[in-house]
């Protein structure tokens, strides 16, 4: 996968922020920093999410992105969201906007993992379509979570470049809770390319439904990208 597409995957994931009721995630449509998970937000919960993300594509200087999303849990199985992406400094290319959807076909139980399909579409200066299918499961001991595992496949197609860029990859992620409010997360593509998209970071639950995440994307590259984001509930979720 080329560098431009890897970075855009991370950007769209940050746009698609949405908390998971089980994983207490800040990023992704349900549990991971970069990729989708199979977990869902609370039904009838409306959330506002804002992130700050940097990237550098040589020989250009480092630039910044501010992804914003408004997400809503339509039902326990269905989530929708509106997306907006602004580039405030460094080689601005214009704004982008779009939407994402996620549908959970199986919930997570002690005997089976959750399974969901998620898709997003971004238009404007960046035109990118993505589709994911993923399994997620919380592994427990004595009714306490040990870790959360994710395994999925991800298809992307970008059409604003001189040549259409599309790719199909597997991915995995592991989240390890340190306490009820703090957890660490590591994720990566299942590929042998050392520059493949990967991420590592920490997540905090600050109370009253507010979540904070901070970390790096493309940690295996020579120039990892920093990000930070906050998710804030606007209401509902009852």
ChimeraX commands (.cxc) that place a marker at each C-alpha (Angstrom):
marker #1 position 0.00,0.00,0.00 radius 0.5
marker #1 position 1.50,3.38,-0.90 radius 0.5
marker #1 position 2.21,6.12,1.67 radius 0.5
marker #1 position -0.59,8.46,0.54 radius 0.5
marker #1 position -3.28,5.80,0.92 radius 0.5
marker #1 position -1.98,4.66,4.32 radius 0.5
marker #1 position -2.15,8.22,5.64 radius 0.5
marker #1 position -5.65,8.78,4.24 radius 0.5
marker #1 position -6.87,5.61,5.95 radius 0.5
marker #1 position -5.72,7.05,9.26 radius 0.5
marker #1 position -7.34,10.42,8.51 radius 0.5
marker #1 position -10.71,8.88,7.62 radius 0.5
marker #1 position -10.58,6.70,10.72 radius 0.5
marker #1 position -10.05,9.80,12.85 radius 0.5
marker #1 position -12.98,11.48,11.12 radius 0.5
marker #1 position -15.13,8.43,11.92 radius 0.5
marker #1 position -14.75,8.79,15.68 radius 0.5
marker #1 position -17.33,7.01,17.80 radius 0.5
marker #1 position -17.23,5.43,21.25 radius 0.5
marker #1 position -17.80,1.74,21.86 radius 0.5
marker #1 position -19.98,0.78,24.77 radius 0.5
marker #1 position -17.75,-2.16,25.61 radius 0.5
marker #1 position -14.30,-0.96,24.61 radius 0.5
marker #1 position -14.71,2.69,25.66 radius 0.5
marker #1 position -12.84,3.77,22.53 radius 0.5
marker #1 position -12.22,7.29,21.28 radius 0.5
marker #1 position -11.30,6.58,17.66 radius 0.5
marker #1 position -12.70,4.55,14.81 radius 0.5
marker #1 position -16.34,3.63,14.29 radius 0.5
marker #1 position -16.21,1.39,17.36 radius 0.5
marker #1 position -13.03,0.63,19.20 radius 0.5
marker #1 position -9.71,1.11,17.36 radius 0.5
marker #1 position -7.52,4.10,16.50 radius 0.5
marker #1 position -7.32,3.43,12.76 radius 0.5
marker #1 position -9.70,0.59,11.85 radius 0.5
marker #1 position -13.29,-0.36,12.56 radius 0.5
marker #1 position -14.19,-2.82,15.29 radius 0.5
marker #1 position -17.40,-4.81,15.69 radius 0.5
marker #1 position -18.51,-3.00,18.85 radius 0.5
marker #1 position -21.33,-0.46,18.85 radius 0.5
marker #1 position -22.08,2.80,20.68 radius 0.5
marker #1 position -25.10,3.16,22.94 radius 0.5
marker #1 position -28.40,3.31,21.07 radius 0.5
marker #1 position -29.89,6.79,20.71 radius 0.5
marker #1 position -26.59,8.37,21.85 radius 0.5
marker #1 position -25.45,11.52,19.99 radius 0.5
marker #1 position -21.71,12.28,20.15 radius 0.5
marker #1 position -19.50,15.10,18.93 radius 0.5
marker #1 position -15.87,14.14,18.22 radius 0.5
marker #1 position -12.88,16.33,17.32 radius 0.5
marker #1 position -9.28,15.28,16.60 radius 0.5
marker #1 position -5.95,16.79,15.62 radius 0.5
marker #1 position -3.77,14.81,13.24 radius 0.5
marker #1 position -0.41,15.57,11.59 radius 0.5
marker #1 position 1.31,14.06,8.57 radius 0.5
marker #1 position 4.31,14.67,6.33 radius 0.5
marker #1 position 4.70,13.54,2.72 radius 0.5
marker #1 position 8.22,14.32,1.49 radius 0.5
marker #1 position 9.28,16.73,0.10 radius 0.5
marker #1 position 6.34,18.74,1.48 radius 0.5
marker #1 position 6.40,20.21,5.02 radius 0.5
marker #1 position 4.38,18.63,7.83 radius 0.5
marker #1 position 0.68,19.50,7.63 radius 0.5
marker #1 position -2.21,19.25,10.09 radius 0.5
marker #1 position -5.76,17.95,9.83 radius 0.5
marker #1 position -8.78,18.53,12.08 radius 0.5
marker #1 position -11.38,15.76,11.61 radius 0.5
marker #1 position -14.84,16.33,13.10 radius 0.5
marker #1 position -17.75,13.92,13.28 radius 0.5
marker #1 position -21.27,13.76,14.63 radius 0.5
marker #1 position -22.34,10.18,15.38 radius 0.5
marker #1 position -25.66,8.62,16.38 radius 0.5
marker #1 position -26.58,5.12,17.56 radius 0.5
marker #1 position -29.83,4.48,15.69 radius 0.5
marker #1 position -30.30,1.10,17.40 radius 0.5
marker #1 position -28.15,-1.46,19.27 radius 0.5
marker #1 position -27.09,-2.80,15.84 radius 0.5
marker #1 position -26.93,0.31,13.63 radius 0.5
marker #1 position -24.75,3.46,13.75 radius 0.5
marker #1 position -24.59,6.47,11.39 radius 0.5
marker #1 position -22.40,9.56,11.28 radius 0.5
marker #1 position -21.63,12.77,9.39 radius 0.5
marker #1 position -17.96,13.52,8.61 radius 0.5
marker #1 position -15.98,16.73,8.06 radius 0.5
marker #1 position -12.25,17.15,7.45 radius 0.5
marker #1 position -10.40,20.49,7.58 radius 0.5
marker #1 position -6.71,21.14,6.84 radius 0.5
marker #1 position -5.83,24.36,8.71 radius 0.5
marker #1 position -2.10,24.57,7.88 radius 0.5
marker #1 position 0.50,23.12,5.52 radius 0.5
marker #1 position -0.38,22.60,1.83 radius 0.5
marker #1 position -4.14,22.98,2.24 radius 0.5
marker #1 position -6.10,21.11,-0.38 radius 0.5
marker #1 position -9.62,22.12,0.59 radius 0.5
marker #1 position -12.27,20.65,2.85 radius 0.5
marker #1 position -13.83,17.20,2.63 radius 0.5
marker #1 position -17.07,15.76,3.95 radius 0.5
marker #1 position -19.02,12.53,3.94 radius 0.5
marker #1 position -20.75,9.87,5.99 radius 0.5
marker #1 position -20.27,6.43,7.50 radius 0.5
marker #1 position -22.49,3.52,8.48 radius 0.5
marker #1 position -21.96,0.45,10.63 radius 0.5
marker #1 position -24.21,-2.57,11.15 radius 0.5
marker #1 position -23.58,-5.29,13.74 radius 0.5
marker #1 position -24.71,-8.75,12.69 radius 0.5
marker #1 position -23.69,-10.57,15.91 radius 0.5
marker #1 position -23.17,-9.18,19.45 radius 0.5
marker #1 position -20.20,-10.06,21.62 radius 0.5
marker #1 position -21.00,-12.85,24.12 radius 0.5
marker #1 position -18.89,-15.24,26.24 radius 0.5
marker #1 position -19.35,-17.89,23.52 radius 0.5
marker #1 position -18.94,-15.85,20.33 radius 0.5
marker #1 position -17.28,-12.66,19.09 radius 0.5
marker #1 position -19.15,-9.68,17.76 radius 0.5
marker #1 position -19.24,-9.29,13.97 radius 0.5
marker #1 position -19.99,-6.07,12.06 radius 0.5
marker #1 position -19.69,-4.41,8.64 radius 0.5
marker #1 position -18.67,-0.74,8.42 radius 0.5
marker #1 position -18.35,1.62,5.47 radius 0.5
marker #1 position -17.42,5.26,4.91 radius 0.5
marker #1 position -17.47,7.67,1.97 radius 0.5
marker #1 position -15.49,10.92,1.87 radius 0.5
marker #1 position -15.87,13.52,-0.89 radius 0.5
marker #1 position -14.42,16.92,-1.76 radius 0.5
marker #1 position -10.66,17.44,-2.01 radius 0.5
marker #1 position -10.24,13.84,-0.81 radius 0.5
marker #1 position -12.44,11.17,-2.40 radius 0.5
marker #1 position -12.14,7.89,-0.54 radius 0.5
marker #1 position -14.42,4.86,-0.07 radius 0.5
marker #1 position -13.75,2.19,2.55 radius 0.5
marker #1 position -15.49,-1.01,3.63 radius 0.5
marker #1 position -14.60,-3.27,6.59 radius 0.5
marker #1 position -15.76,-6.61,7.98 radius 0.5
marker #1 position -14.49,-7.38,11.48 radius 0.5
marker #1 position -14.74,-9.72,14.48 radius 0.5
marker #1 position -14.21,-8.33,18.02 radius 0.5
marker #1 position -14.21,-10.12,21.36 radius 0.5
marker #1 position -13.60,-9.27,25.03 radius 0.5
marker #1 position -11.58,-11.98,26.76 radius 0.5
marker #1 position -12.30,-12.20,30.48 radius 0.5
marker #1 position -11.14,-13.96,33.63 radius 0.5
marker #1 position -13.36,-14.10,36.73 radius 0.5
marker #1 position -15.73,-11.66,34.98 radius 0.5
marker #1 position -12.93,-9.10,34.55 radius 0.5
marker #1 position -11.65,-8.09,31.08 radius 0.5
marker #1 position -8.12,-9.31,30.29 radius 0.5
marker #1 position -7.86,-7.87,26.80 radius 0.5
marker #1 position -9.97,-7.07,23.73 radius 0.5
marker #1 position -9.05,-8.59,20.37 radius 0.5
marker #1 position -10.05,-7.53,16.85 radius 0.5
marker #1 position -9.52,-9.28,13.50 radius 0.5
marker #1 position -10.86,-7.92,10.22 radius 0.5
marker #1 position -10.47,-7.17,6.52 radius 0.5
marker #1 position -10.47,-3.67,4.99 radius 0.5
marker #1 position -11.03,-2.50,1.39 radius 0.5
marker #1 position -10.23,1.07,0.28 radius 0.5
marker #1 position -10.53,2.96,-3.01 radius 0.5
marker #1 position -9.25,6.53,-3.53 radius 0.5
marker #1 position -10.18,8.38,-6.73 radius 0.5
marker #1 position -8.85,11.97,-6.35 radius 0.5
marker #1 position -5.29,10.96,-7.34 radius 0.5
marker #1 position -4.01,10.88,-10.94 radius 0.5
marker #1 position -4.34,7.08,-10.81 radius 0.5
marker #1 position -7.09,5.26,-8.88 radius 0.5
marker #1 position -5.59,3.64,-5.77 radius 0.5
marker #1 position -7.31,0.65,-4.19 radius 0.5
marker #1 position -6.21,-2.00,-1.73 radius 0.5
marker #1 position -7.49,-4.97,0.28 radius 0.5
marker #1 position -5.82,-5.81,3.61 radius 0.5
marker #1 position -6.36,-7.78,6.76 radius 0.5
marker #1 position -5.80,-6.12,10.13 radius 0.5
marker #1 position -5.70,-6.91,13.83 radius 0.5
marker #1 position -5.78,-4.97,17.08 radius 0.5
marker #1 position -5.34,-5.63,20.80 radius 0.5
marker #1 position -6.55,-3.40,23.63 radius 0.5
marker #1 position -5.24,-3.97,27.18 radius 0.5
marker #1 position -7.04,-2.24,30.06 radius 0.5
marker #1 position -4.81,-0.98,32.88 radius 0.5
marker #1 position -7.78,0.18,34.94 radius 0.5
marker #1 position -11.43,1.11,34.47 radius 0.5
marker #1 position -10.40,4.43,32.92 radius 0.5
marker #1 position -7.06,3.83,31.13 radius 0.5
marker #1 position -6.12,1.33,28.41 radius 0.5
marker #1 position -3.42,0.80,25.80 radius 0.5
marker #1 position -4.08,-0.16,22.19 radius 0.5
marker #1 position -1.88,-1.60,19.42 radius 0.5
marker #1 position -3.05,-2.37,15.87 radius 0.5
marker #1 position -1.55,-3.17,12.47 radius 0.5
marker #1 position -2.23,-4.44,8.96 radius 0.5
marker #1 position -1.55,-8.12,8.33 radius 0.5
marker #1 position 1.11,-7.48,5.72 radius 0.5
marker #1 position 4.86,-8.06,5.39 radius 0.5
marker #1 position 5.54,-4.45,4.35 radius 0.5
marker #1 position 7.44,-2.84,7.27 radius 0.5
marker #1 position 5.87,0.52,6.37 radius 0.5
marker #1 position 2.37,-0.89,6.70 radius 0.5
marker #1 position -0.16,1.16,8.65 radius 0.5
marker #1 position 0.12,0.57,12.40 radius 0.5
marker #1 position -0.80,2.49,15.54 radius 0.5
marker #1 position -0.10,2.59,19.26 radius 0.5
marker #1 position -1.55,4.83,21.95 radius 0.5
marker #1 position -3.40,5.33,25.23 radius 0.5
marker #1 position -7.07,6.03,25.92 radius 0.5
marker #1 position -8.67,7.64,28.94 radius 0.5
marker #1 position -12.30,7.70,30.06 radius 0.5
marker #1 position -12.65,11.06,31.83 radius 0.5
marker #1 position -16.16,10.54,33.17 radius 0.5
marker #1 position -19.58,11.78,32.03 radius 0.5
marker #1 position -19.01,9.97,28.73 radius 0.5
marker #1 position -15.95,12.06,27.74 radius 0.5
marker #1 position -13.07,10.10,26.17 radius 0.5
marker #1 position -9.51,11.20,25.34 radius 0.5
marker #1 position -7.01,9.41,23.10 radius 0.5
marker #1 position -3.40,10.16,22.20 radius 0.5
marker #1 position -0.89,8.19,20.14 radius 0.5
marker #1 position 1.03,7.67,16.91 radius 0.5
marker #1 position 0.08,6.20,13.51 radius 0.5
marker #1 position 2.57,4.59,11.10 radius 0.5
marker #1 position 4.94,3.79,13.98 radius 0.5
marker #1 position 6.93,1.40,11.74 radius 0.5
marker #1 position 7.80,4.21,9.29 radius 0.5
marker #1 position 10.60,6.77,9.50 radius 0.5
marker #1 position 8.12,9.55,10.30 radius 0.5
marker #1 position 5.24,8.46,12.58 radius 0.5
marker #1 position 2.17,10.73,12.67 radius 0.5
marker #1 position 0.97,12.18,16.00 radius 0.5
marker #1 position -2.73,12.45,16.84 radius 0.5
marker #1 position -4.96,13.46,19.74 radius 0.5
marker #1 position -8.74,13.47,19.99 radius 0.5
marker #1 position -11.70,13.98,22.29 radius 0.5
marker #1 position -15.20,12.49,22.15 radius 0.5
marker #1 position -18.04,14.29,23.95 radius 0.5
marker #1 position -21.65,13.04,24.38 radius 0.5
marker #1 position -24.30,15.57,23.40 radius 0.5
marker #1 position -27.23,13.61,24.78 radius 0.5
marker #1 position -29.43,10.55,24.56 radius 0.5
marker #1 position -28.13,7.06,25.16 radius 0.5
marker #1 position -31.00,5.95,27.36 radius 0.5
marker link #1:1,2 radius 0.2
marker link #1:2,3 radius 0.2
marker link #1:3,4 radius 0.2
marker link #1:4,5 radius 0.2
marker link #1:5,6 radius 0.2
marker link #1:6,7 radius 0.2
marker link #1:7,8 radius 0.2
marker link #1:8,9 radius 0.2
marker link #1:9,10 radius 0.2
marker link #1:10,11 radius 0.2
marker link #1:11,12 radius 0.2
marker link #1:12,13 radius 0.2
marker link #1:13,14 radius 0.2
marker link #1:14,15 radius 0.2
marker link #1:15,16 radius 0.2
marker link #1:16,17 radius 0.2
marker link #1:17,18 radius 0.2
marker link #1:18,19 radius 0.2
marker link #1:19,20 radius 0.2
marker link #1:20,21 radius 0.2
marker link #1:21,22 radius 0.2
marker link #1:22,23 radius 0.2
marker link #1:23,24 radius 0.2
marker link #1:24,25 radius 0.2
marker link #1:25,26 radius 0.2
marker link #1:26,27 radius 0.2
marker link #1:27,28 radius 0.2
marker link #1:28,29 radius 0.2
marker link #1:29,30 radius 0.2
marker link #1:30,31 radius 0.2
marker link #1:31,32 radius 0.2
marker link #1:32,33 radius 0.2
marker link #1:33,34 radius 0.2
marker link #1:34,35 radius 0.2
marker link #1:35,36 radius 0.2
marker link #1:36,37 radius 0.2
marker link #1:37,38 radius 0.2
marker link #1:38,39 radius 0.2
marker link #1:39,40 radius 0.2
marker link #1:40,41 radius 0.2
marker link #1:41,42 radius 0.2
marker link #1:42,43 radius 0.2
marker link #1:43,44 radius 0.2
marker link #1:44,45 radius 0.2
marker link #1:45,46 radius 0.2
marker link #1:46,47 radius 0.2
marker link #1:47,48 radius 0.2
marker link #1:48,49 radius 0.2
marker link #1:49,50 radius 0.2
marker link #1:50,51 radius 0.2
marker link #1:51,52 radius 0.2
marker link #1:52,53 radius 0.2
marker link #1:53,54 radius 0.2
marker link #1:54,55 radius 0.2
marker link #1:55,56 radius 0.2
marker link #1:56,57 radius 0.2
marker link #1:57,58 radius 0.2
marker link #1:58,59 radius 0.2
marker link #1:59,60 radius 0.2
marker link #1:60,61 radius 0.2
marker link #1:61,62 radius 0.2
marker link #1:62,63 radius 0.2
marker link #1:63,64 radius 0.2
marker link #1:64,65 radius 0.2
marker link #1:65,66 radius 0.2
marker link #1:66,67 radius 0.2
marker link #1:67,68 radius 0.2
marker link #1:68,69 radius 0.2
marker link #1:69,70 radius 0.2
marker link #1:70,71 radius 0.2
marker link #1:71,72 radius 0.2
marker link #1:72,73 radius 0.2
marker link #1:73,74 radius 0.2
marker link #1:74,75 radius 0.2
marker link #1:75,76 radius 0.2
marker link #1:76,77 radius 0.2
marker link #1:77,78 radius 0.2
marker link #1:78,79 radius 0.2
marker link #1:79,80 radius 0.2
marker link #1:80,81 radius 0.2
marker link #1:81,82 radius 0.2
marker link #1:82,83 radius 0.2
marker link #1:83,84 radius 0.2
marker link #1:84,85 radius 0.2
marker link #1:85,86 radius 0.2
marker link #1:86,87 radius 0.2
marker link #1:87,88 radius 0.2
marker link #1:88,89 radius 0.2
marker link #1:89,90 radius 0.2
marker link #1:90,91 radius 0.2
marker link #1:91,92 radius 0.2
marker link #1:92,93 radius 0.2
marker link #1:93,94 radius 0.2
marker link #1:94,95 radius 0.2
marker link #1:95,96 radius 0.2
marker link #1:96,97 radius 0.2
marker link #1:97,98 radius 0.2
marker link #1:98,99 radius 0.2
marker link #1:99,100 radius 0.2
marker link #1:100,101 radius 0.2
marker link #1:101,102 radius 0.2
marker link #1:102,103 radius 0.2
marker link #1:103,104 radius 0.2
marker link #1:104,105 radius 0.2
marker link #1:105,106 radius 0.2
marker link #1:106,107 radius 0.2
marker link #1:107,108 radius 0.2
marker link #1:108,109 radius 0.2
marker link #1:109,110 radius 0.2
marker link #1:110,111 radius 0.2
marker link #1:111,112 radius 0.2
marker link #1:112,113 radius 0.2
marker link #1:113,114 radius 0.2
marker link #1:114,115 radius 0.2
marker link #1:115,116 radius 0.2
marker link #1:116,117 radius 0.2
marker link #1:117,118 radius 0.2
marker link #1:118,119 radius 0.2
marker link #1:119,120 radius 0.2
marker link #1:120,121 radius 0.2
marker link #1:121,122 radius 0.2
marker link #1:122,123 radius 0.2
marker link #1:123,124 radius 0.2
marker link #1:124,125 radius 0.2
marker link #1:125,126 radius 0.2
marker link #1:126,127 radius 0.2
marker link #1:127,128 radius 0.2
marker link #1:128,129 radius 0.2
marker link #1:129,130 radius 0.2
marker link #1:130,131 radius 0.2
marker link #1:131,132 radius 0.2
marker link #1:132,133 radius 0.2
marker link #1:133,134 radius 0.2
marker link #1:134,135 radius 0.2
marker link #1:135,136 radius 0.2
marker link #1:136,137 radius 0.2
marker link #1:137,138 radius 0.2
marker link #1:138,139 radius 0.2
marker link #1:139,140 radius 0.2
marker link #1:140,141 radius 0.2
marker link #1:141,142 radius 0.2
marker link #1:142,143 radius 0.2
marker link #1:143,144 radius 0.2
marker link #1:144,145 radius 0.2
marker link #1:145,146 radius 0.2
marker link #1:146,147 radius 0.2
marker link #1:147,148 radius 0.2
marker link #1:148,149 radius 0.2
marker link #1:149,150 radius 0.2
marker link #1:150,151 radius 0.2
marker link #1:151,152 radius 0.2
marker link #1:152,153 radius 0.2
marker link #1:153,154 radius 0.2
marker link #1:154,155 radius 0.2
marker link #1:155,156 radius 0.2
marker link #1:156,157 radius 0.2
marker link #1:157,158 radius 0.2
marker link #1:158,159 radius 0.2
marker link #1:159,160 radius 0.2
marker link #1:160,161 radius 0.2
marker link #1:161,162 radius 0.2
marker link #1:162,163 radius 0.2
marker link #1:163,164 radius 0.2
marker link #1:164,165 radius 0.2
marker link #1:165,166 radius 0.2
marker link #1:166,167 radius 0.2
marker link #1:167,168 radius 0.2
marker link #1:168,169 radius 0.2
marker link #1:169,170 radius 0.2
marker link #1:170,171 radius 0.2
marker link #1:171,172 radius 0.2
marker link #1:172,173 radius 0.2
marker link #1:173,174 radius 0.2
marker link #1:174,175 radius 0.2
marker link #1:175,176 radius 0.2
marker link #1:176,177 radius 0.2
marker link #1:177,178 radius 0.2
marker link #1:178,179 radius 0.2
marker link #1:179,180 radius 0.2
marker link #1:180,181 radius 0.2
marker link #1:181,182 radius 0.2
marker link #1:182,183 radius 0.2
marker link #1:183,184 radius 0.2
marker link #1:184,185 radius 0.2
marker link #1:185,186 radius 0.2
marker link #1:186,187 radius 0.2
marker link #1:187,188 radius 0.2
marker link #1:188,189 radius 0.2
marker link #1:189,190 radius 0.2
marker link #1:190,191 radius 0.2
marker link #1:191,192 radius 0.2
marker link #1:192,193 radius 0.2
marker link #1:193,194 radius 0.2
marker link #1:194,195 radius 0.2
marker link #1:195,196 radius 0.2
marker link #1:196,197 radius 0.2
marker link #1:197,198 radius 0.2
marker link #1:198,199 radius 0.2
marker link #1:199,200 radius 0.2
marker link #1:200,201 radius 0.2
marker link #1:201,202 radius 0.2
marker link #1:202,203 radius 0.2
marker link #1:203,204 radius 0.2
marker link #1:204,205 radius 0.2
marker link #1:205,206 radius 0.2
marker link #1:206,207 radius 0.2
marker link #1:207,208 radius 0.2
marker link #1:208,209 radius 0.2
marker link #1:209,210 radius 0.2
marker link #1:210,211 radius 0.2
marker link #1:211,212 radius 0.2
marker link #1:212,213 radius 0.2
marker link #1:213,214 radius 0.2
marker link #1:214,215 radius 0.2
marker link #1:215,216 radius 0.2
marker link #1:216,217 radius 0.2
marker link #1:217,218 radius 0.2
marker link #1:218,219 radius 0.2
marker link #1:219,220 radius 0.2
marker link #1:220,221 radius 0.2
marker link #1:221,222 radius 0.2
marker link #1:222,223 radius 0.2
marker link #1:223,224 radius 0.2
marker link #1:224,225 radius 0.2
marker link #1:225,226 radius 0.2
marker link #1:226,227 radius 0.2
marker link #1:227,228 radius 0.2
marker link #1:228,229 radius 0.2
marker link #1:229,230 radius 0.2
marker link #1:230,231 radius 0.2
marker link #1:231,232 radius 0.2
marker link #1:232,233 radius 0.2
marker link #1:233,234 radius 0.2
marker link #1:234,235 radius 0.2
marker link #1:235,236 radius 0.2
marker link #1:236,237 radius 0.2
marker link #1:237,238 radius 0.2
view
